[in-house]
Amino acid sequence: MTQKNSGCLWMLAGFGLCLGLIFFALVFSVGALGMRNPVKPSAAKFEEAVVMDAKPQADGKDAPGKIALIHLRGIISSMEPGSVGETMVDDLKLQLEQAALDDKVKAVVLHVDSPGGEVTASDVIYNAVCKVRDGGFGPANKKPVVVYMGSLAASGGYYVACGGSHLMANETTLTGSIGVIMQTLNYRELMGKVGLEAVTFKSGAFKDMLSGSREMRPEEKDYVQKMVMDTYGKFVGIVARERKRDEAELRNGLADGRIISGRDAKEAKLIDSLGQIEDAYSKAMELGKASGATIIRYESPFHFGRLFRVLGQSQKASVEVNVMKSLIPKLEAGRLYFLPSFYVP
């Protein structure tokens, strides 16, 4: 190779390197900007994707109107990031709002496949569902919400479902688990074995009541138990009101935290009917007076800012060997949860 050709190659390589550095600088700067200025929920809008085409009518035309399919999957948590909003809770609220304000959407199918999660997050989504059902976005935007329970709609998942106009489940669905849990760990004896001692400075007697470095005092246990029972009372009250059941009967029976099948839930009047997801679509068309309507779902819109933000986040490489930790969520101390007992490690 001649010296001239070699020099040209070095110049091209240097030019390419400069372009690469400029590109990555742009990616990281835009990503950092996106982290400082996340997408505001009020400005976000989901795109639509067709799940099932409209059925032709007698005149050969497609049926007017749409049924919006919205998914609630996994642990309900305000700490879980959203695809459009700040959190997964914001995403659910935005999708419900978009469906309510769309004149072409005649009803909503909320597909719940969740074991539950945080108390407040579950309550926020429940109220958002009620807002659609009860016309909270205006009388003209009042729309029926058919809740379809997948393989699991327990505790907080059932709490959210109670906001629906019609509750449907599969016979094998696991639901119920009406109850509240709070967890903390006590490692006092372990600290003693390794020669560690916690030194705590506090402003009040109850400031460190969930500390694992000492035994809880009886009055602290009573205080925490009262918080749990007050939240449980709200849960049972919502179930009793929404399902038209006697609250005392629930407290003395099914509302003891037990998991029940979809069939048992139907017999106990905790749901309205049994069926498949297609039956939920049909029920939504019936309640929304939109026979043969198109079934649509919401998807996150493509956004370059979001792409750059993801690319700009450095991820630490790691290998997860604790399978149980990856499958079972960690309950944070001092946080109330609507979760079944088998989700507590």
C-alpha positions as CSV (number, residue, x, y, z in Angstrom):
1,M,0.0,0.0,0.0
2,T,1.4,3.4,-0.9
3,Q,2.1,6.1,1.7
4,K,-0.6,8.3,0.0
5,N,-3.3,5.6,0.3
6,S,-2.3,4.9,3.9
7,G,-2.7,8.6,4.8
8,C,-6.2,8.7,3.2
9,L,-7.3,5.7,5.3
10,W,-6.0,7.3,8.5
11,M,-7.9,10.5,7.6
12,L,-11.1,8.5,7.0
13,A,-10.7,6.6,10.2
14,G,-10.2,9.9,12.1
15,F,-13.2,11.4,10.5
16,G,-15.4,8.4,11.4
17,L,-14.1,8.5,15.0
18,C,-15.1,12.2,15.2
19,L,-18.5,11.5,13.9
20,G,-19.0,8.6,16.4
21,L,-17.9,10.8,19.3
22,I,-20.3,13.6,18.2
23,F,-23.2,11.0,17.9
24,F,-22.6,9.5,21.3
25,A,-22.3,13.0,22.9
26,L,-25.7,13.9,21.4
27,V,-27.2,10.6,22.7
28,F,-26.0,11.2,26.2
29,S,-26.8,14.9,26.3
30,V,-30.4,14.3,25.0
31,G,-30.7,11.3,27.4
32,A,-29.7,13.4,30.3
33,L,-32.1,16.2,29.3
34,G,-34.8,13.5,29.1
35,M,-34.0,12.4,32.6
36,R,-34.2,15.9,33.9
37,N,-37.4,16.7,32.0
38,P,-39.5,13.5,31.8
39,V,-42.6,13.3,29.7
40,K,-45.5,15.0,31.5
41,P,-48.6,12.8,31.8
42,S,-50.9,15.6,30.7
43,A,-49.1,15.9,27.4
44,A,-48.8,12.2,26.7
45,K,-51.1,10.2,24.3
46,F,-51.1,6.5,23.5
47,E,-51.3,5.1,20.0
48,E,-54.0,2.6,19.0
49,A,-53.5,-0.9,17.6
50,V,-56.3,-3.1,16.4
51,V,-56.8,-6.3,18.3
52,M,-60.0,-7.4,16.5
53,D,-61.5,-5.9,13.4
54,A,-65.1,-4.7,13.4
55,K,-67.7,-7.2,12.2
56,P,-69.6,-6.2,9.0
57,Q,-73.2,-5.2,9.6
58,A,-76.2,-6.2,7.6
59,D,-75.6,-3.2,5.2
60,G,-72.0,-4.3,4.6
61,K,-70.5,-1.5,6.6
62,D,-68.3,-1.9,9.6
63,A,-69.9,-1.4,13.0
64,P,-69.3,2.1,14.4
65,G,-67.4,2.6,17.6
66,K,-64.5,0.9,19.5
67,I,-63.9,-1.1,22.6
68,A,-60.7,-0.1,24.4
69,L,-58.7,-3.0,25.8
70,I,-56.4,-1.9,28.7
71,H,-54.0,-4.3,30.5
72,L,-53.1,-4.2,34.2
73,R,-50.2,-6.7,34.6
74,G,-47.8,-7.5,37.4
75,I,-47.2,-5.9,40.7
76,I,-49.1,-2.7,41.2
77,S,-46.4,-0.2,42.3
78,S,-45.8,3.5,42.2
79,M,-42.1,2.6,41.9
80,E,-42.5,0.8,38.6
81,P,-41.6,3.2,35.7
82,G,-44.2,3.9,33.0
83,S,-43.8,3.9,29.3
84,V,-45.4,7.2,28.8
85,G,-46.2,8.6,32.3
86,E,-43.9,8.7,35.2
87,T,-45.0,5.4,36.6
88,M,-47.1,2.4,35.6
89,V,-49.9,3.9,37.7
90,D,-49.8,7.0,35.5
91,D,-49.9,4.9,32.4
92,L,-53.1,3.2,33.6
93,K,-54.7,6.5,34.4
94,L,-53.7,8.0,31.1
95,Q,-55.1,5.1,29.1
96,L,-58.4,5.2,31.1
97,E,-58.7,8.9,30.5
98,Q,-58.0,8.6,26.8
99,A,-60.7,5.9,26.5
100,A,-63.2,8.1,28.4
101,L,-62.6,11.2,26.3
102,D,-62.7,9.4,23.0
103,D,-66.2,9.6,21.6
104,K,-65.7,6.6,19.5
105,V,-64.9,4.4,22.4
106,K,-68.1,2.9,23.7
107,A,-66.8,0.7,26.5
108,V,-63.6,-0.4,28.2
109,V,-62.3,-4.0,28.9
110,L,-59.8,-3.9,31.7
111,H,-57.7,-7.1,31.6
112,V,-56.3,-7.7,35.1
113,D,-53.5,-10.2,35.6
114,S,-52.0,-9.0,38.9
115,P,-51.3,-10.3,42.4
116,G,-51.9,-6.8,43.8
117,G,-49.3,-4.5,45.2
118,E,-49.1,-1.2,47.0
119,V,-52.2,0.0,48.9
120,T,-52.1,3.6,47.6
121,A,-51.2,2.6,44.0
122,S,-54.1,0.1,44.0
123,D,-56.5,2.7,45.4
124,V,-55.4,5.3,42.8
125,I,-56.1,2.9,39.9
126,Y,-59.4,1.8,41.5
127,N,-60.6,5.4,41.6
128,A,-59.5,6.0,38.0
129,V,-61.6,3.0,36.9
130,C,-64.6,4.3,38.9
131,K,-64.2,7.7,37.2
132,V,-64.7,6.2,33.8
133,R,-67.6,4.1,35.0
134,D,-69.4,6.9,36.9
135,G,-68.9,9.7,34.3
136,G,-66.2,11.5,36.2
137,F,-64.9,13.0,33.0
138,G,-68.4,14.4,32.2
139,P,-71.9,12.8,31.7
140,A,-71.2,12.3,28.0
141,N,-68.0,10.4,28.8
142,K,-69.6,7.9,31.2
143,K,-68.7,4.4,29.9
144,P,-69.1,0.8,31.1
145,V,-65.9,-0.9,32.3
146,V,-65.9,-4.7,32.0
147,V,-63.1,-6.2,34.1
148,Y,-61.7,-9.5,32.9
149,M,-59.5,-11.4,35.4
150,G,-56.7,-13.4,33.9
151,S,-54.8,-16.2,35.7
152,L,-54.4,-14.0,38.8
153,A,-56.4,-11.0,40.1
154,A,-55.9,-11.2,43.8
155,S,-55.7,-8.7,46.7
156,G,-54.9,-5.3,45.1
157,G,-55.8,-6.8,41.7
158,Y,-59.3,-7.5,43.0
159,Y,-59.4,-4.1,44.7
160,V,-58.9,-2.5,41.3
161,A,-61.4,-4.8,39.7
162,C,-64.2,-3.7,42.1
163,G,-64.4,-0.4,40.2
164,G,-65.8,-2.2,37.1
165,S,-69.3,-2.3,35.9
166,H,-69.2,-6.0,35.3
167,L,-66.6,-8.5,36.7
168,M,-65.7,-11.6,34.7
169,A,-63.2,-14.3,35.4
170,N,-62.1,-17.7,34.2
171,E,-63.1,-20.7,36.3
172,T,-59.5,-21.3,37.1
173,T,-58.6,-17.7,37.9
174,L,-57.1,-17.1,41.3
175,T,-58.7,-14.1,43.0
176,G,-59.9,-12.9,46.4
177,S,-57.1,-12.5,49.0
178,I,-58.9,-9.6,50.6
179,G,-56.4,-8.4,53.2
180,V,-53.5,-6.1,54.0
181,I,-49.9,-6.9,54.9
182,M,-46.9,-5.0,56.2
183,Q,-43.5,-6.6,56.7
184,T,-40.3,-5.8,58.5
185,L,-37.2,-7.8,59.4
186,N,-35.6,-8.2,62.9
187,Y,-31.9,-8.8,62.7
188,R,-31.0,-7.9,66.4
189,E,-29.6,-11.4,67.2
190,L,-27.6,-11.5,64.0
191,M,-26.0,-8.1,64.8
192,G,-25.1,-9.4,68.3
193,K,-23.4,-12.5,66.8
194,V,-21.2,-10.4,64.5
195,G,-20.5,-7.7,67.2
196,L,-22.5,-4.9,65.7
197,E,-24.7,-2.5,67.7
198,A,-27.1,0.2,66.3
199,V,-26.9,3.6,67.8
200,T,-30.1,5.6,67.2
201,F,-30.9,9.3,67.8
202,K,-34.6,10.0,67.4
203,S,-37.0,12.8,68.1
204,G,-39.9,10.7,69.3
205,A,-40.7,7.3,70.9
206,F,-42.2,5.9,67.6
207,K,-39.6,7.3,65.2
208,D,-37.8,4.0,64.9
209,M,-40.7,1.6,65.6
210,L,-39.9,-0.6,62.5
211,S,-36.2,-0.8,63.2
212,G,-34.9,-4.3,62.9
213,S,-32.1,-3.7,65.3
214,R,-34.3,-4.1,68.4
215,E,-37.5,-5.8,69.4
216,M,-40.7,-3.9,68.9
217,R,-42.5,-2.7,72.0
218,P,-46.1,-3.8,72.6
219,E,-47.4,-0.3,72.0
220,E,-45.6,-0.2,68.7
221,K,-47.1,-3.5,67.5
222,D,-50.5,-2.2,68.5
223,Y,-50.0,1.0,66.5
224,V,-48.9,-0.8,63.4
225,Q,-51.7,-3.4,63.7
226,K,-54.2,-0.6,63.9
227,M,-52.9,0.9,60.7
228,V,-53.2,-2.5,59.0
229,M,-56.7,-3.0,60.3
230,D,-57.8,0.5,59.3
231,T,-56.6,-0.1,55.7
232,Y,-58.2,-3.6,55.8
233,G,-61.5,-1.9,56.8
234,K,-61.4,0.3,53.8
235,F,-60.8,-2.7,51.5
236,V,-63.7,-4.7,53.0
237,G,-65.9,-1.6,52.9
238,I,-65.3,-1.2,49.1
239,V,-65.9,-4.8,48.4
240,A,-69.1,-4.8,50.5
241,R,-70.4,-1.6,48.7
242,E,-69.4,-2.5,45.2
243,R,-70.6,-6.1,45.4
244,K,-73.6,-5.4,47.6
245,R,-72.5,-7.8,50.3
246,D,-72.8,-7.6,54.0
247,E,-69.6,-6.3,55.5
248,A,-69.8,-8.3,58.7
249,E,-70.4,-11.5,56.7
250,L,-67.3,-10.7,54.6
251,R,-65.1,-10.1,57.6
252,N,-66.2,-13.4,59.2
253,G,-65.8,-15.3,56.0
254,L,-64.0,-14.8,52.7
255,A,-62.3,-11.5,53.7
256,D,-59.7,-13.3,55.7
257,G,-56.9,-13.2,53.1
258,R,-57.7,-16.6,51.4
259,I,-57.3,-17.2,47.7
260,I,-60.3,-18.5,45.9
261,S,-61.0,-19.7,42.3
262,G,-63.1,-17.9,39.7
263,R,-65.8,-20.4,40.2
264,D,-65.9,-19.9,43.9
265,A,-65.8,-16.2,43.4
266,K,-68.9,-16.4,41.2
267,E,-70.8,-18.5,43.8
268,A,-69.8,-15.9,46.5
269,K,-71.0,-13.0,44.3
270,L,-67.5,-11.5,44.2
271,I,-67.7,-11.5,40.4
272,D,-70.7,-11.4,38.0
273,S,-69.9,-14.1,35.4
274,L,-67.4,-16.7,34.1
275,G,-66.0,-16.7,30.6
276,Q,-63.1,-16.1,28.3
277,I,-61.7,-12.8,27.1
278,E,-63.9,-13.0,24.0
279,D,-66.9,-13.1,26.3
280,A,-65.6,-10.0,28.0
281,Y,-65.5,-8.2,24.6
282,S,-69.1,-9.3,23.9
283,K,-70.2,-8.0,27.3
284,A,-68.5,-4.7,26.7
285,M,-70.3,-4.4,23.3
286,E,-73.6,-5.2,24.9
287,L,-73.2,-2.7,27.7
288,G,-71.7,-0.1,25.3
289,K,-74.4,-0.7,22.7
290,A,-71.8,-1.2,20.1
291,S,-72.4,-4.7,18.6
292,G,-69.5,-5.8,16.4
293,A,-67.3,-2.9,17.4
294,T,-63.5,-2.8,16.7
295,I,-61.4,-3.9,19.7
296,I,-58.3,-1.7,20.1
297,R,-55.5,-1.5,22.6
298,Y,-53.2,1.3,23.5
299,E,-49.4,1.3,22.8
300,S,-46.7,3.7,23.7
301,P,-45.8,6.1,20.9
302,F,-42.3,6.0,19.5
303,H,-40.3,9.0,20.8
304,F,-36.7,9.8,19.9
305,G,-36.2,11.5,23.3
306,R,-37.2,8.4,25.1
307,L,-34.9,6.3,22.9
308,F,-32.0,8.5,23.6
309,R,-32.8,8.5,27.3
310,V,-32.7,4.7,27.4
311,L,-29.5,4.6,25.4
312,G,-28.0,7.3,27.7
313,Q,-28.6,5.2,30.8
314,S,-25.5,3.1,31.7
315,Q,-26.5,-0.3,33.0
316,K,-24.1,-2.2,35.3
317,A,-23.5,-5.8,34.0
318,S,-24.5,-8.4,36.5
319,V,-25.6,-12.1,36.8
320,E,-28.6,-12.8,39.0
321,V,-28.2,-16.1,40.8
322,N,-31.0,-15.6,43.4
323,V,-34.0,-17.0,41.6
324,M,-36.5,-16.5,44.4
325,K,-35.5,-12.9,44.7
326,S,-36.1,-12.3,41.0
327,L,-39.5,-14.0,41.2
328,I,-40.8,-12.7,44.5
329,P,-41.1,-8.9,45.0
330,K,-39.2,-7.4,48.0
331,L,-41.7,-5.8,50.5
332,E,-40.3,-2.6,51.7
333,A,-40.4,-2.0,55.4
334,G,-43.1,0.5,56.5
335,R,-45.1,0.1,53.3
336,L,-48.7,-1.3,53.2
337,Y,-49.5,-3.9,50.6
338,F,-52.5,-5.7,49.1
339,L,-50.7,-9.0,48.3
340,P,-51.4,-12.7,48.8
341,S,-49.4,-14.4,51.6
342,F,-47.4,-16.5,49.0
343,Y,-45.8,-13.3,47.7
344,V,-44.2,-12.7,51.1
345,P,-40.7,-14.2,51.2
